[in-house]
């Protein structure tokens, strides 16, 4: 991987994914104004949303999917989510009732035994947004961050 091949844009800090991606030679941007970064990028953009950053990533993909090369969702808070702040709950509703992701290559990564983000709740959301190029990678137990990065790199190698 070279930094000019694709740009990883991480939503909400990326929760530990920036360093391993950079170590693999990927140019990584963590930004508050993700939409501005996506619009000004000079390389294909892979938007990565993890946990509570996923609804914002999906919403941006729903609105500006043609500006993205791919979308990656890691243990995303989507679908039904009890206990969310009002702001997060509103965003999840926008995602749930927004358009599906069409032909945008999308990868969903999740651990089957994740108790913080139950897979059944997330599946309710991913089923609503699932487009024609949607892939899921569900692992037994918990999702290991190193395995997640490997899956992201493999996915991007195939679709970008």
Steps between C-alpha positions, in 0.01 A plus 500: 500500500618849429360818642400624153291191419211581737416720795345364820273757661410406856188631671514589873869430541498148363543331841849363447483427127715793384838367613468146359373636167786750484747220584362317194583803284151647481457877516256562786301812582301546819279805468206672660373624161504167320288629211756771419785247502306268270420781255861627488682164487729434205497122548215248526340531842413206722281627782534299822241527777549312826250470786315832541688646202325257267163681480675819387703303245188333362308828488783662304507199266124530450540867410830500310564137411623586152798681659609181681692199374375282786348496848614288794290456814671349805269386782257771395229645719211472253141380507351480848707660772362544852671761714629717215513874551223693328747626240626149421148357498391769251798421276425127514139575400624705203720209395225241552253695287754623246582335170687172470865515397446396138818386324741647756738221608429458871658271758341429838736351762365370832563248774213258560539524879526880523292592805560875472364514145271197468508358151123451489440872558758593237357255247166681521682809372728334245202324344342842436805656335640191323577572135603281207871502599456434873723241668498385858782340694375365831757323715434262789560663837624857503650688208875536543623844382796347314267262316271793421786693343601195294140460380484870410823480299385184319163658421653821367748302288202333332269798450714811456 
